[in-house]
Amino acid sequence: MATDHTEAGTGPNPGDRGTARPVVRYGEPVLHRACAPVERYDDALAGLVEDMFASMYAANGVGLAANQIGVDARVFVLDCEDADGERTVAAVVNPVLILPPPPRELAVDDEGCLSVPGAFTETPRSATAAVEGFDPAGNPIRIEGTGTLARCLQHECDHLDGTVYVDRLPAKTRKRMLADAGLR
Ligand SMILES: [Zn+2]
């Protein structure tokens, strides 16, 4: 996910050992199909996660899914804040998104995506969200979020199912945004 503001990190970050790879744009088939579950928690996965952090930071993103660098694997990374300004930095493997039962509170806020560069649009999302999955070593993890973090969890899980956030917007809005981004 992208935001229209960036903040400088402090200290060393994950991704320092990784290589930033190009982010694929909306329209590339790898972004529009569900990703494959990760089967092995090995060095290759650890290397992928490092490259994903490096790619996300290089692009000033707050979240990145593996298929955004062309890799068919259910992994995302994020570095963003919740509604209280508390920062979460995490890599989640084989995530499962958990939303509150309806009727759920919606938050409408600007959302953007590194795969649709430069475009931001108000997008309704559940105001809270949780994800359960595994860290790159295979340990179970759970992340609960509000604010930007909740939005990011939903945005990245969407990516791994082949949905880009603009796919959730009215067709007219989506076409204009893709045209503005020079993609269609
Ligand atoms: Zn995105």
Residues whose N, C-alpha, C, O or C-beta is under 5 A from the ligand:
A	BS01	ZN	M1 G112 C113 L114
